[in-house]
């Protein structure tokens, strides 16, 4: 099967930094593939090279079977994309911006605009000037432009940027629908670990410009370790009490106490009982998953 994206040895060097270093990707049809990385890891530079917006220092990219290079025919009529801050004509309304984008795409009839306004929940803002939109609704407008022509491949850089939790969930559901019901392939970048875990079918971990690990989304849970996060007014006394009770407290960078013991995670009330009995009751007690930084340290160091 011809991959929708095939990148070989992508490298991008600037005078003082190598933003992407010998990165190779093979993404197949129907996947939701996420490039997961901290800010500055090289995600946006990679996305820009996939789209031909930035010329690689070395390496090649094929999109939908066509090599991306200056002057070559590229399959952009079959690709939708959103990179960084979505561009719009600020004095035009949402509907007018989409109508301009539709004409540039060679789309006729107003139904394309109407459909995408409804799909992206922009009906209430259709007559509002783009320059007055919130960051979240500007992001919706950018996504609407990317979807106008019903692409078979979507390439999105931080698509949840600026959206509130409800908006993030709506975009997640939309991308799932496009993938499952319409066969659209999706490539996206994100630094939000929890969202990638809910959305992607396959994940590429990018760090320092290099693709350091690829894993199926179902395997992500094995890399995320839960912990019981504990705060008390007297942290030192709380640590001593927990150690005496057979737990293994670890002081975190935020000065909370983390417990990774299975018993602590399964029975946080037992931890609370120990602390109350020791005269240092908890002010905070919550089971959490590893954050992105902790996950990356584990992946990079393994």
C-alpha positions as CSV (number, residue, x, y, z in Angstrom):
1,X,0.0,0.0,0.0
2,X,1.4,3.4,-1.0
3,X,1.8,5.5,2.2
4,X,0.0,8.9,2.4
5,X,3.2,10.4,3.7
6,X,6.7,8.9,3.3
7,X,9.6,11.0,4.6
8,X,13.1,9.8,4.4
9,X,16.0,11.3,6.4
10,X,14.4,14.7,6.8
11,X,16.9,17.2,8.2
12,X,16.6,21.0,8.6
13,X,19.6,23.0,9.7
14,X,19.7,26.7,10.5
15,X,22.9,28.6,11.2
16,X,22.8,28.0,14.9
17,X,20.6,25.0,15.4
18,X,19.5,21.7,13.8
19,X,15.7,21.9,14.1
20,X,15.0,18.4,12.6
21,X,17.7,15.7,12.4
22,X,17.4,12.7,10.1
23,X,13.7,12.1,10.7
24,X,11.9,9.4,8.7
25,X,8.1,8.7,8.7
26,X,5.8,6.2,7.0
27,X,2.1,7.0,7.6
28,X,-0.6,4.8,6.0
29,X,-4.1,5.6,4.9
30,X,-6.7,5.9,7.5
31,X,-4.3,6.6,10.4
32,X,-4.5,9.4,12.9
33,X,-0.8,9.9,13.4
34,X,0.4,12.3,16.1
35,X,3.8,13.9,16.4
36,X,4.1,14.3,20.1
37,X,6.8,16.6,21.5
38,X,7.6,19.4,23.9
39,X,7.6,23.0,22.6
40,X,10.7,23.4,20.5
41,X,11.1,19.7,19.7
42,X,10.9,20.2,15.9
43,X,7.2,19.4,15.3
44,X,6.2,22.6,13.4
45,X,9.4,22.5,11.3
46,X,8.6,18.9,10.4
47,X,5.0,19.8,9.5
48,X,6.2,22.6,7.3
49,X,8.6,20.3,5.4
50,X,5.8,17.8,4.9
51,X,3.8,20.6,3.3
52,X,6.6,22.0,1.2
53,X,6.6,25.3,3.1
54,X,10.2,24.8,4.3
55,X,12.8,23.2,2.1
56,X,14.7,20.5,3.9
57,X,18.5,20.7,4.2
58,X,18.5,17.0,3.2
59,X,16.0,14.2,2.8
60,X,12.9,13.7,0.8
61,X,9.1,13.8,1.3
62,X,6.3,12.1,-0.7
63,X,2.7,13.1,0.0
64,X,0.0,10.9,-1.5
65,X,2.6,9.3,-3.8
66,X,4.0,12.5,-5.2
67,X,7.4,13.9,-4.2
68,X,7.3,17.3,-2.6
69,X,9.9,19.6,-4.2
70,X,10.1,23.1,-5.7
71,X,8.3,23.4,-9.1
72,X,6.9,19.9,-9.0
73,X,3.2,19.1,-9.2
74,X,1.9,18.3,-5.7
75,X,-1.4,16.9,-4.6
76,X,-2.5,19.9,-2.6
77,X,-6.1,19.7,-4.0
78,X,-6.4,16.5,-1.9
79,X,-4.8,17.9,1.3
80,X,-6.1,20.1,4.0
81,X,-3.8,21.8,6.4
82,X,-3.5,24.2,9.3
83,X,-0.1,25.4,10.5
84,X,0.4,27.5,13.6
85,X,-1.8,30.6,13.8
86,X,-4.6,30.4,11.3
87,X,-4.6,33.2,8.7
88,X,-7.8,35.2,7.9
89,X,-8.8,38.5,6.4
90,X,-9.6,40.4,9.6
91,X,-12.2,42.8,8.0
92,X,-14.1,40.0,6.3
93,X,-16.7,37.9,8.1
94,X,-16.3,34.2,8.8
95,X,-18.6,33.4,5.9
96,X,-16.8,35.8,3.5
97,X,-13.4,34.3,4.5
98,X,-14.6,30.8,3.7
99,X,-16.2,32.0,0.4
100,X,-12.8,33.4,-0.6
101,X,-11.1,30.1,0.3
102,X,-13.7,28.2,-1.6
103,X,-13.1,30.2,-4.7
104,X,-9.3,29.8,-4.4
105,X,-10.0,26.0,-4.2
106,X,-12.2,26.2,-7.4
107,X,-15.3,25.1,-5.4
108,X,-18.6,26.3,-6.8
109,X,-21.9,26.8,-5.0
110,X,-22.4,28.0,-1.5
111,X,-23.2,24.6,0.0
112,X,-19.5,23.9,0.7
113,X,-19.3,27.0,3.0
114,X,-22.7,26.2,4.7
115,X,-21.7,22.6,5.4
116,X,-18.3,23.5,7.0
117,X,-19.8,26.3,9.0
118,X,-22.3,23.9,10.5
119,X,-19.7,21.1,11.0
120,X,-17.3,23.4,12.9
121,X,-20.1,25.0,15.0
122,X,-19.5,28.4,13.5
123,X,-23.2,29.3,12.7
124,X,-23.4,31.9,15.5
125,X,-20.3,33.6,14.2
126,X,-20.8,33.4,10.5
127,X,-21.6,37.1,10.2
128,X,-18.8,38.2,12.6
129,X,-15.6,39.8,11.3
130,X,-12.7,37.4,11.6
131,X,-10.6,40.0,13.4
132,X,-13.0,40.0,16.3
133,X,-13.0,36.3,16.9
134,X,-11.5,34.7,20.0
135,X,-8.4,32.5,19.6
136,X,-10.6,29.4,19.8
137,X,-13.0,30.5,17.1
138,X,-10.2,31.7,14.9
139,X,-8.8,28.2,15.2
140,X,-12.2,26.8,14.2
141,X,-12.2,29.1,11.2
142,X,-8.7,27.7,10.2
143,X,-10.0,24.2,10.6
144,X,-13.0,25.0,8.5
145,X,-10.8,26.2,5.6
146,X,-8.8,23.0,5.9
147,X,-12.0,20.9,5.5
148,X,-13.8,23.0,2.8
149,X,-12.7,20.8,-0.1
150,X,-13.2,17.4,1.7
151,X,-9.5,16.4,1.7
152,X,-8.4,12.9,2.0
153,X,-5.4,13.9,4.0
154,X,-5.4,16.5,6.9
155,X,-2.1,17.9,8.2
156,X,-2.7,19.9,11.4
157,X,-0.2,21.7,13.7
158,X,-1.6,21.9,17.2
159,X,-5.3,21.8,16.2
160,X,-6.5,22.2,19.8
161,X,-4.7,25.5,20.2
162,X,-6.8,28.1,22.0
163,X,-9.9,25.8,22.4
164,X,-11.6,25.3,25.7
165,X,-12.1,21.8,26.9
166,X,-15.5,21.5,25.2
167,X,-14.0,22.7,21.9
168,X,-11.1,20.2,22.2
169,X,-13.6,17.4,22.7
170,X,-15.6,18.6,19.6
171,X,-12.5,18.7,17.4
172,X,-11.5,15.2,18.7
173,X,-14.9,13.8,17.8
174,X,-14.8,15.5,14.4
175,X,-11.3,14.0,13.5
176,X,-12.5,10.6,14.7
177,X,-15.6,10.9,12.5
178,X,-13.5,11.9,9.5
179,X,-11.1,9.0,10.0
180,X,-13.6,6.3,10.7
181,X,-16.5,7.2,8.5
182,X,-14.8,9.0,5.6
183,X,-11.4,7.4,5.5
184,X,-9.5,10.7,6.0
185,X,-5.9,10.3,7.1
186,X,-4.9,12.7,9.8
187,X,-1.4,13.8,10.7
188,X,-1.2,16.2,13.6
189,X,1.3,17.6,16.1
190,X,0.6,18.2,19.8
191,X,2.3,18.8,23.1
192,X,-0.9,17.7,25.0
193,X,-0.2,14.1,26.1
194,X,-3.8,13.4,27.3
195,X,-5.4,14.6,24.1
196,X,-3.0,12.5,21.9
197,X,-3.8,9.5,24.0
198,X,-7.5,9.9,23.3
199,X,-7.2,10.7,19.6
200,X,-4.3,9.1,17.8
201,X,-4.0,5.6,16.5
202,X,-0.2,5.9,16.3
203,X,2.2,8.2,17.9
204,X,5.7,9.4,17.0
205,X,7.7,10.9,19.9
206,X,9.9,13.7,18.7
207,X,12.6,15.1,20.9
208,X,15.5,17.4,20.0
209,X,14.5,17.2,16.3
210,X,14.7,13.4,16.3
211,X,12.0,10.8,16.1
212,X,13.0,8.8,19.3
213,X,10.1,6.4,19.5
214,X,7.0,5.3,17.6
215,X,4.2,3.4,19.4
216,X,0.6,2.4,18.9
217,X,-1.8,4.4,20.9
218,X,-2.9,1.3,22.8
219,X,0.7,0.9,24.1
220,X,0.8,4.4,25.5
221,X,-0.9,3.5,28.7
222,X,2.0,1.1,29.5
223,X,4.3,4.1,29.5
224,X,2.1,6.3,31.7
225,X,2.5,5.6,35.4
226,X,-0.2,6.8,37.9
227,X,0.9,8.4,41.2
228,X,-0.9,9.6,44.3
229,X,0.0,13.3,44.8
230,X,-0.1,14.4,48.4
231,X,0.3,17.8,50.0
232,X,0.3,18.6,53.7
233,X,1.2,21.7,55.8
234,X,4.2,20.0,57.1
235,X,5.6,18.1,54.2
236,X,8.7,16.7,56.0
237,X,6.5,15.3,58.8
238,X,4.2,13.8,56.2
239,X,7.1,12.1,54.4
240,X,8.4,10.6,57.7
241,X,4.9,9.3,58.6
242,X,4.4,7.7,55.2
243,X,7.9,6.1,55.3
244,X,7.1,4.6,58.7
245,X,3.9,3.2,57.3
246,X,5.7,1.3,54.6
247,X,5.2,3.7,51.7
248,X,7.9,5.2,49.4
249,X,7.3,8.9,49.2
250,X,9.2,11.0,46.6
251,X,9.4,14.8,46.7
252,X,8.5,16.3,43.4
253,X,9.8,19.5,41.7
254,X,6.7,21.3,42.9
255,X,7.4,20.1,46.4
256,X,4.4,17.8,46.6
257,X,4.9,14.2,47.7
258,X,4.4,11.5,45.1
259,X,3.5,7.9,45.9
260,X,3.8,5.3,43.2
261,X,3.0,2.3,45.5
262,X,0.2,0.2,44.2
263,X,-1.4,0.3,47.6
264,X,-1.3,4.1,47.8
265,X,-2.9,4.4,44.4
266,X,-5.6,1.8,45.1
267,X,-6.3,3.0,48.6
268,X,-5.7,6.8,49.0
269,X,-8.0,6.8,52.1
270,X,-5.3,4.6,53.8
271,X,-2.7,7.3,53.1
272,X,-5.1,9.9,54.5
273,X,-5.6,7.9,57.6
274,X,-1.8,7.6,58.2
275,X,-1.3,11.3,57.8
276,X,-4.3,12.2,60.1
277,X,-3.0,9.8,62.8
278,X,0.5,11.4,62.5
279,X,-1.0,14.9,63.1
280,X,-0.3,16.2,59.5
281,X,-3.6,15.8,57.6
282,X,-3.4,16.1,53.8
283,X,-4.5,19.4,52.2
284,X,-4.5,17.7,48.8
285,X,-4.8,14.1,47.8
286,X,-5.3,13.1,44.2
287,X,-4.4,10.3,41.8
288,X,-2.7,11.7,38.7
289,X,-1.0,10.5,35.5
290,X,2.5,11.3,34.4
291,X,2.8,14.7,32.7
292,X,4.4,15.1,29.3
293,X,7.8,16.1,30.7
294,X,7.9,12.9,32.9
295,X,6.8,10.8,30.0
296,X,9.5,12.2,27.7
297,X,12.3,11.8,30.3
298,X,11.3,8.1,30.6
299,X,11.1,7.6,26.8
300,X,14.4,9.4,26.1
301,X,16.3,7.8,28.9
302,X,15.1,4.2,28.1
